[in-house]
Amino acid sequence: MILTFFDQFSSPYLLGVPLILLSMLLPALLLPSPNNRWITNRMSTLQLWTINMITKQLMTPLNKPGHKWAVILTSLMMLLLTINLLGLLPYTFTPTTQLSMNMALAFPLWLATLLTGLRNQPTTSLGHLLPEGTPTPLIPALIMIETISLLIRPLALGVRLTANLTAGHLLIQLISTATITLLPIMPAVSAITATILLLLTILEVAVAMIQAYVFVLLLSLYLQENI
């Protein structure tokens, strides 16, 4: 039973070829292509409004040099948002439940923000490792603590996204299994669990959107520290 619950997090294969790349590229096909109805199409207008709102929210805490990252951060936000929401559909695979994929997204972008700070303002970036006014005996310990907290940031980004989505998917599967199992035995209890399942699904939709936003927002805050 435990293996069955975790089978949903295994990458699907077709003729020995992993389909995780296909599941990552599929959301891009949902974006509209420019045509003569680019403005009048309601779906395109809604997507453009969403992208504009996301960009405004992400760029607000950044100063002028950070706006160069608008395309990267907005594209990442739309990718994570689409993958997370599509992963809630039945018989689908969610790539963002894989720690390897989340780390592959988090580590290079975090490293890019760090290298940007070391290139543009090395003194200020290194100054974050030692708060001002620190007593002399505490300087070595604080430098080690701040260095560890700096290096653990990409791991925290990847683990946070993976853990939240994995926990939600497991809860949905557990409650749905209980609902089906209890239906012939105790229909009243099964109806209650079905109601809980509906509420949990709505909650997971919110979690999918929030986690995508938090992932990109934290990257933008790391970027703000280094520009």
C-alpha positions, 0 to 999 in steps of 0.5 A: 500500500505504501509503495502504491501511494508513492508510485505517483511520484515516479517519473513515467516511462514510455518505451524506456524513455522518461516522460518528465521532459514532456511533462515539463514542456507541455505547459508551454504549449498552453501559452497562446501564439501571436496571431491576428486575434492577439488582443481580442482573444479573451484567453490571451487577454486573461493570460497577459493580465496574469503575467502583467500582475505577476511581473508587477508583484515580483519587480516591486521589491527590486530596484532598477538593475534588478528589472533585467531579471523580469523575464527570467523570474516571470517565466519561472513563475508561470512555469511553476504555476502551470506545472503545479496546477496541472499536477492536481489533475487525475492521472498526471505527473507533477515534476515539481514533486521531484527534489532533483528538478527543484534543485536544478531550478533553485541552485543555478538561479541562487548561484547567479544572484550570488555571483552578481553580487560578488561581481558588482559589489563584493564588499557589500555582499561579503559584509552580509556574512558579518553583522555590524557591531559584532563582538570580536570573540563572536566573529569566527562563529558568526561568519561560519553560521552566516556562511552555512545559512547562505549556502543552505538557501538553494536547498531550502528552496528546493525542499520547501517546494518538494515537501509542500507539494508531496504532502498535499498529493499524499493527503489527497490520495489517502483521503480519496482511497478512504472515501472509495473504501468506506463507500460500500461500508459506511456511506455517511462517513464516505460522504463526509470524507468526500467533502473533506477531499473537496475542501482539501483539493481547493486548499491544494490549488491555493498551495500550488499557486502560493508555493510557486509565488514563494519560490520566485519571491525568495529568489527575487529577495536574494537578488535584491540583496546582491544588486 
